C-alpha cells in the first residue's frame, strides 16, 4: 500500500493523541470521587492512576480488538477498499481526540466510547453511505444516556442510605464504621475484580469461566477486606475531631476504602477503555501490513504500551479540570459519599457486562454521584453543572461524527 509507513506513523500519533484524551477526560473522571472527597490528593491520584491504569492497559488490554468499535458498521462493506478503512480510522482517532480535548478544556466528563463511535459513524456515512451504519446500535447508545445514570443513581442512593442508617445516623458512628467498613471494602474489591475478570485477562493467557471469575473475585475481596481491616486498626483517632459532629474520624475509616476503590477502578478502567484509543490504531496497522480488512485485528504489545503511556500523560497534564467537575462540581463529596458513588458505578458496570445492557462508564459514575447527592436532598446538587454535563453527553456523538467527516475528507484529498 502506498504511503504505508506514513499511515502507521500518523496512526501512532493520532492514537497517542486519542489515548491522551482518554487520560485527560475518562481517567480523570474515574479519579474524581477520590480527589473530590479528599481521600487522595491530586498528586496521589495521578500516581495511583499512572500505575494501575498502565498495568490494566498492558496486562488486560486484550490481545485482539474489534476492527470497528462496538460493531457500528459492517466491515465487509470495506473489504474491497482497505485504504478507505485506513483513512476512516485515522480521521476517527483525530476527531475523537479533538472532541475529548474540547470537553476536557471545559471540564465536561464525556464518554470516550461514544466519542470514537460517533467518529466512526461520521466517516462511514461519507465513505459508504447511511446504510453502512448499524442504526439499532446507535439507538441503544441513546438509551444508555438515560439508562446508565438512572441505574447507577438508584444503586448509589441505596448504598449511601445504608451508610447513613448503619453508621452516620447511629449513637456511635466511629465504632459502627470500624465494624461495617470492612464489609464495604469486600463489596468494592469484589465488584471491581469482577469487571476485570469478566472482560478477560487475555495477555496473561487467562480466560476464566463465570463461576471461576466469581470465585477468584470473592477470594481477592476477602484478602483485600482483611488488609483493609488491618489498615483501619492502625489509624489514630482524635475524639476532638468529632466535637462538632462532622464525622472526621468516621471519614478517616472511609478514606481507607476510597484507596482500595481508586486502585481497583483505575486497573479496571485501563483494561476496558484502552481499546477506544488503540483499537483503531491496531486496525490501521493490520490493514497496512496485510492489505485486507478483517473484523478483528491483532493487538501487538507495543500498541498497548503506547496507549497506556498516552493515558497516563493525559491525566498528568490536563486531568485536573474534569477531576474538579466530578469531584466537587456536582455535589460536595466526602470519603463515605465518594465510596458509595464509586462502588455503585462498579456494580452497575458488572451488571451491564453480564446482561448486555448498553451503558457508559462515564455516565454511570456521574449518575452515581447524583444518586449520592439526592440522598442528601436536591439542594445538595449543583443543577447548572448537571445541565452542562447532560448537554455535553448529547452532543458527543454528533460532534465526533462531524469532526470525523471533516478530517476524513481532508486526509482522502491529501493522501488518496
C-alpha positions as CSV (number, residue, x, y, z in Angstrom):
1,X,0.0,0.0,0.0
2,X,1.3,3.5,-1.0
3,X,2.3,5.7,2.0
4,X,2.3,2.5,4.2
5,X,5.0,3.9,6.6
6,X,3.3,7.3,6.7
7,X,-0.1,5.7,7.6
8,X,1.5,3.8,10.5
9,X,3.3,6.9,11.8
10,X,0.1,9.0,11.6
11,X,-1.9,6.2,13.3
12,X,0.6,6.2,16.1
13,X,0.5,10.0,16.5
14,X,-3.3,10.1,16.3
15,X,-3.7,7.1,18.6
16,X,-1.4,8.6,21.2
17,X,-3.5,11.8,21.0
18,X,-6.7,9.9,21.5
19,X,-5.1,8.0,24.4
20,X,-4.1,11.4,25.9
21,X,-7.8,12.4,25.6
22,X,-8.9,9.3,27.4
23,X,-6.4,10.1,30.2
24,X,-7.4,13.8,30.4
25,X,-11.2,13.0,30.5
26,X,-12.1,9.5,31.3
27,X,-9.4,8.6,33.8
28,X,-9.7,12.0,35.5
29,X,-13.4,11.2,35.7
30,X,-12.7,7.9,37.4
31,X,-10.3,9.5,39.9
32,X,-12.6,12.5,40.6
33,X,-14.5,10.9,43.5
34,X,-11.3,10.1,45.3
35,X,-9.8,13.6,44.9
36,X,-13.1,15.4,45.5
37,X,-13.7,13.5,48.7
38,X,-10.1,14.4,49.8
39,X,-9.3,10.8,50.3
40,X,-6.5,11.4,47.9
41,X,-4.6,14.5,46.8
42,X,-4.3,15.2,43.1
43,X,-0.6,14.0,43.2
44,X,-1.5,10.7,44.9
45,X,-4.4,10.1,42.4
46,X,-2.1,10.7,39.5
47,X,0.5,8.3,40.9
48,X,-2.1,5.6,41.6
49,X,-3.8,6.1,38.2
50,X,-0.5,6.0,36.4
51,X,0.5,2.7,37.9
52,X,-2.9,0.9,37.8
53,X,-4.2,2.3,34.5
54,X,-0.9,1.4,32.8
55,X,-1.0,-2.1,34.4
56,X,-4.6,-2.6,33.4
57,X,-4.0,-1.5,29.8
58,X,-0.8,-3.6,29.4
59,X,-1.8,-6.8,31.3
60,X,-5.5,-6.9,30.4
61,X,-6.0,-4.7,27.4
62,X,-6.7,-7.5,25.1
63,X,-4.7,-9.5,22.6
64,X,-7.4,-8.9,19.9
65,X,-9.6,-5.9,19.3
66,X,-12.6,-5.2,17.1
67,X,-11.5,-3.5,13.9
68,X,-14.6,-1.3,14.2
69,X,-15.6,-0.4,17.7
70,X,-18.9,-1.8,19.0
71,X,-19.7,-3.3,15.7
72,X,-21.0,0.1,14.5
73,X,-20.6,-0.7,10.8
74,X,-20.2,-3.8,8.6
75,X,-16.5,-4.4,7.9
76,X,-17.4,-6.5,4.8
77,X,-18.6,-3.3,3.1
78,X,-15.0,-2.1,3.2
79,X,-13.4,-5.4,2.1
80,X,-12.6,-4.2,-1.4
81,X,-11.3,-0.8,-0.3
82,X,-8.9,-1.2,2.6
83,X,-7.5,2.3,2.1
84,X,-10.9,3.7,3.0
85,X,-10.8,2.0,6.4
86,X,-7.3,3.4,7.0
87,X,-8.4,7.0,6.2
88,X,-11.6,6.4,8.3
89,X,-9.7,5.1,11.3
90,X,-7.1,8.0,11.1
91,X,-10.0,10.5,10.9
92,X,-11.8,8.8,13.8
93,X,-8.8,8.9,16.1
94,X,-8.1,12.6,15.3
95,X,-11.8,13.5,15.6
96,X,-12.4,11.7,18.9
97,X,-9.1,13.0,20.4
98,X,-10.1,16.6,19.3
99,X,-13.5,16.3,20.9
100,X,-12.0,14.9,24.2
101,X,-9.6,17.9,24.2
102,X,-12.5,20.3,23.9
103,X,-14.5,18.5,26.5
104,X,-11.5,18.4,28.9
105,X,-10.9,22.2,28.5
106,X,-14.5,22.9,29.6
107,X,-14.3,20.2,32.3
108,X,-17.1,18.1,30.8
109,X,-16.9,14.3,31.7
110,X,-17.9,12.7,28.4
111,X,-17.8,9.1,27.1
112,X,-14.7,8.2,25.2
113,X,-16.6,5.2,23.7
114,X,-19.3,7.4,22.4
115,X,-16.7,9.8,21.0
116,X,-15.0,7.2,18.9
117,X,-18.3,5.5,17.9
118,X,-19.6,8.9,16.7
119,X,-16.4,9.5,14.7
120,X,-16.7,6.0,13.1
121,X,-20.3,6.7,12.1
122,X,-19.3,10.1,10.6
123,X,-16.7,8.6,8.2
124,X,-18.9,5.6,7.3
125,X,-21.7,7.9,6.2
126,X,-19.4,9.8,3.9
127,X,-17.3,6.9,2.6
128,X,-20.1,4.3,2.2
129,X,-23.5,5.7,2.9
130,X,-26.2,5.8,5.5
131,X,-26.9,2.0,5.1
132,X,-23.4,1.2,6.4
133,X,-24.3,2.2,9.9
134,X,-26.0,-0.1,12.4
135,X,-28.6,2.4,13.5
136,X,-30.1,0.0,16.0
137,X,-26.9,0.1,18.0
138,X,-26.9,3.9,17.8
139,X,-30.4,3.8,19.3
140,X,-29.0,1.6,22.1
141,X,-26.4,4.2,22.8
142,X,-29.0,6.9,23.0
143,X,-30.9,4.7,25.5
144,X,-27.7,4.5,27.6
145,X,-27.8,8.3,28.1
146,X,-30.8,7.7,30.4
147,X,-30.2,4.1,31.5
148,X,-26.6,4.5,32.8
149,X,-27.1,7.4,35.2
150,X,-30.5,6.2,36.3
151,X,-29.4,2.7,37.2
152,X,-26.2,3.7,39.0
153,X,-28.0,6.6,40.7
154,X,-30.5,4.3,42.3
155,X,-27.7,1.9,43.4
156,X,-25.7,4.8,44.9
157,X,-28.8,6.2,46.6
158,X,-29.4,2.8,48.3
159,X,-25.7,2.4,49.2
160,X,-25.4,5.8,50.8
161,X,-28.7,5.4,52.7
162,X,-27.2,2.1,54.1
163,X,-24.1,4.1,55.2
164,X,-26.4,6.7,56.9
165,X,-28.6,4.0,58.6
166,X,-25.8,1.7,59.7
167,X,-23.1,4.3,60.6
168,X,-23.7,8.1,60.3
169,X,-27.2,8.2,62.0
170,X,-26.2,6.0,65.0
171,X,-25.2,7.0,68.5
172,X,-21.7,5.6,68.0
173,X,-20.7,6.2,64.3
174,X,-17.0,5.6,64.7
175,X,-17.4,2.1,66.2
176,X,-20.0,1.2,63.6
177,X,-17.7,2.5,60.8
178,X,-14.9,0.1,62.1
179,X,-17.5,-2.7,62.2
180,X,-19.1,-2.2,58.7
181,X,-16.4,-0.7,56.5
182,X,-14.5,-4.0,56.1
183,X,-17.8,-5.4,54.6
184,X,-18.0,-2.4,52.2
185,X,-14.3,-3.0,51.3
186,X,-15.2,-6.6,50.4
187,X,-18.0,-5.4,48.2
188,X,-15.8,-2.8,46.4
189,X,-13.0,-5.3,45.8
190,X,-15.4,-8.0,44.7
191,X,-17.1,-5.9,42.0
192,X,-14.1,-4.2,40.7
193,X,-12.3,-7.5,40.4
194,X,-15.3,-8.9,38.6
195,X,-15.1,-6.1,36.0
196,X,-11.6,-7.1,35.1
197,X,-12.1,-10.9,35.3
198,X,-15.3,-11.0,33.2
199,X,-13.6,-8.9,30.5
200,X,-10.8,-11.5,30.4
201,X,-7.0,-11.3,31.2
202,X,-6.1,-12.3,27.7
203,X,-2.5,-11.1,27.8
204,X,-1.7,-13.3,30.8
205,X,-3.1,-16.3,28.9
206,X,-6.1,-16.5,31.4
207,X,-9.7,-17.0,30.3
208,X,-11.9,-17.8,33.2
209,X,-15.5,-19.0,33.2
210,X,-18.2,-17.0,35.0
211,X,-18.1,-19.4,38.1
212,X,-14.3,-19.2,38.3
213,X,-14.4,-15.4,37.9
214,X,-16.9,-15.1,40.8
215,X,-14.8,-17.4,43.0
216,X,-11.5,-15.6,42.3
217,X,-13.2,-12.2,42.9
218,X,-14.5,-13.5,46.2
219,X,-11.1,-14.7,47.4
220,X,-9.5,-11.4,46.2
221,X,-12.2,-9.4,48.1
222,X,-11.7,-11.4,51.3
223,X,-7.9,-10.7,51.2
224,X,-8.5,-7.0,50.4
225,X,-11.0,-6.7,53.3
226,X,-8.5,-8.3,55.6
227,X,-5.8,-5.9,54.6
228,X,-8.3,-3.0,55.0
229,X,-9.2,-4.2,58.5
230,X,-5.5,-4.1,59.4
231,X,-5.1,-0.6,58.0
232,X,-8.2,0.6,59.9
233,X,-6.8,-0.8,63.2
234,X,-3.6,1.2,62.6
235,X,-5.4,4.5,62.3
236,X,-5.1,7.1,65.1
237,X,-8.3,8.8,66.1
238,X,-8.7,12.1,67.9
239,X,-12.0,12.5,69.8
240,X,-11.7,16.3,69.5
241,X,-12.1,15.9,65.7
242,X,-15.7,14.9,66.2
243,X,-16.6,17.6,68.6
244,X,-18.9,19.4,66.1
245,X,-20.3,16.0,64.9
246,X,-18.7,16.3,61.5
247,X,-17.7,12.6,61.4
248,X,-14.0,13.4,60.8
249,X,-12.9,10.1,62.4
250,X,-15.5,8.1,60.5
251,X,-14.4,9.6,57.2
252,X,-10.8,8.6,58.1
253,X,-12.0,5.0,58.1
254,X,-13.8,5.5,54.7
255,X,-10.6,7.0,53.4
256,X,-9.0,3.6,53.6
257,X,-11.9,2.3,51.5
258,X,-11.5,5.0,48.9
259,X,-7.9,4.0,48.4
260,X,-9.0,0.4,47.6
261,X,-11.7,1.6,45.1
262,X,-9.3,4.1,43.4
263,X,-6.7,1.4,42.7
264,X,-9.2,-1.2,41.6
265,X,-11.2,1.2,39.4
266,X,-8.0,2.5,37.7
267,X,-6.9,-1.0,36.8
268,X,-10.4,-2.0,35.5
269,X,-10.7,1.2,33.5
270,X,-7.2,0.7,31.9
271,X,-8.1,-2.8,30.9
272,X,-11.5,-1.8,29.5
273,X,-11.2,1.6,27.8
274,X,-7.7,1.5,26.4
275,X,-9.2,-0.2,23.3
276,X,-11.0,3.1,22.5
277,X,-7.7,4.6,21.7
278,X,-5.6,1.7,20.4
279,X,-8.4,-0.3,18.6
280,X,-8.4,1.9,15.5
281,X,-4.6,2.1,15.6
282,X,-4.4,-1.7,15.6
283,X,-6.9,-1.7,12.7
284,X,-4.7,0.6,10.6
285,X,-1.5,-1.4,11.3
286,X,-3.4,-4.6,10.4
287,X,-4.7,-3.3,7.1
288,X,-1.3,-1.7,6.1
289,X,0.6,-5.0,6.9
290,X,-1.9,-7.4,5.3
291,X,-3.7,-5.3,2.8
292,X,-7.0,-6.8,3.9
293,X,-9.9,-5.7,6.1
294,X,-10.9,-8.1,8.8
295,X,-13.5,-8.0,11.6
296,X,-10.8,-8.4,14.3
297,X,-7.2,-7.1,14.4
298,X,-4.2,-8.3,16.5
299,X,-3.1,-6.1,19.3
300,X,0.7,-6.0,19.5
301,X,2.2,-5.3,22.8
302,X,3.9,-2.0,21.7
303,X,0.4,-0.6,20.8
304,X,-0.9,-1.3,24.3
305,X,2.2,0.3,25.8
306,X,1.7,3.4,23.5
307,X,-1.9,3.6,24.6
308,X,-1.0,3.2,28.3
309,X,1.6,5.9,28.1
310,X,-0.8,8.3,26.4
311,X,-3.5,7.7,29.0
312,X,-1.0,8.5,31.9
313,X,0.3,11.6,30.1
314,X,-3.3,12.9,29.6
315,X,-4.2,12.5,33.2
316,X,-0.9,14.2,34.4
317,X,-1.1,17.2,32.1
318,X,-4.8,18.0,31.8
319,X,-6.9,15.7,34.1
320,X,-7.4,18.3,36.8
321,X,-10.3,20.1,35.1
322,X,-12.5,17.0,34.8
323,X,-11.4,15.9,38.3
324,X,-12.7,19.2,39.6
325,X,-16.1,18.8,37.9
326,X,-16.7,15.3,39.0
327,X,-15.1,15.7,42.5
328,X,-16.6,19.0,43.6
329,X,-18.8,20.5,40.8
330,X,-21.8,18.2,41.0
331,X,-22.1,17.8,44.8
332,X,-19.8,18.0,47.8
333,X,-18.2,14.7,48.3
334,X,-16.7,13.1,51.5
335,X,-14.9,9.7,51.5
336,X,-18.2,7.9,52.6
337,X,-20.1,9.6,49.7
338,X,-17.3,9.0,47.2
339,X,-17.2,5.4,48.2
340,X,-21.0,4.9,47.6
341,X,-20.7,6.6,44.1
342,X,-17.6,4.6,43.0
343,X,-19.0,1.2,44.3
344,X,-22.4,1.9,42.7
345,X,-20.7,2.6,39.3
346,X,-18.6,-0.6,39.6
347,X,-21.7,-2.7,40.4
348,X,-23.7,-1.2,37.5
349,X,-20.8,-1.9,35.1
350,X,-20.7,-5.5,36.3
351,X,-24.5,-5.9,35.9
352,X,-24.3,-4.4,32.4
353,X,-21.5,-6.7,31.4
354,X,-23.4,-9.7,32.5
355,X,-26.7,-8.7,30.9
356,X,-25.6,-6.9,27.7
357,X,-27.1,-3.5,28.8
358,X,-25.6,-0.7,26.7
359,X,-24.0,1.7,29.3
360,X,-21.2,4.2,29.5
361,X,-18.7,4.1,32.4
362,X,-18.6,7.9,32.5
363,X,-22.4,8.3,32.6
364,X,-22.6,5.6,35.2
365,X,-20.2,7.4,37.6
366,X,-21.9,10.8,37.1
367,X,-25.3,9.2,37.8
368,X,-23.9,7.6,40.9
369,X,-22.7,10.9,42.2
370,X,-26.1,12.4,41.5
371,X,-27.7,9.5,43.5
372,X,-25.5,10.2,46.5
373,X,-26.4,13.9,46.2
374,X,-30.1,13.1,46.1
375,X,-29.7,11.0,49.3
376,X,-28.9,14.3,51.0
377,X,-31.7,16.3,49.2
378,X,-32.0,18.1,45.8
379,X,-30.4,21.2,47.3
380,X,-27.1,19.3,47.6
381,X,-26.8,19.1,43.8
382,X,-25.4,21.9,41.5
383,X,-28.1,21.7,38.8
384,X,-26.4,24.1,36.4
385,X,-23.3,21.9,36.3
386,X,-25.5,18.8,35.8
387,X,-27.3,20.5,32.9
388,X,-24.0,21.3,31.2
389,X,-22.8,17.7,31.6
390,X,-26.0,16.3,30.1
391,X,-25.8,18.6,27.1
392,X,-22.2,17.5,26.5
393,X,-23.3,13.9,26.5
394,X,-26.0,14.6,23.9
395,X,-23.6,16.4,21.5
396,X,-20.7,14.0,21.9
397,X,-22.0,11.6,19.2
398,X,-22.8,14.2,16.5
399,X,-19.6,16.2,17.4
400,X,-17.4,13.2,16.9
401,X,-19.2,12.4,13.6
402,X,-18.9,16.0,12.2
403,X,-15.2,16.3,13.1
404,X,-14.6,12.8,11.6
405,X,-16.3,13.8,8.3
406,X,-14.1,16.9,8.0
407,X,-10.8,15.1,8.8
408,X,-11.8,12.2,6.5
409,X,-12.3,14.5,3.6
410,X,-9.0,16.3,4.3
411,X,-7.0,13.1,4.6
412,X,-8.5,11.5,1.5
413,X,-7.9,14.6,-0.5
414,X,-4.3,14.9,0.7
415,X,-3.3,11.2,0.5
416,X,-6.0,9.4,-1.5
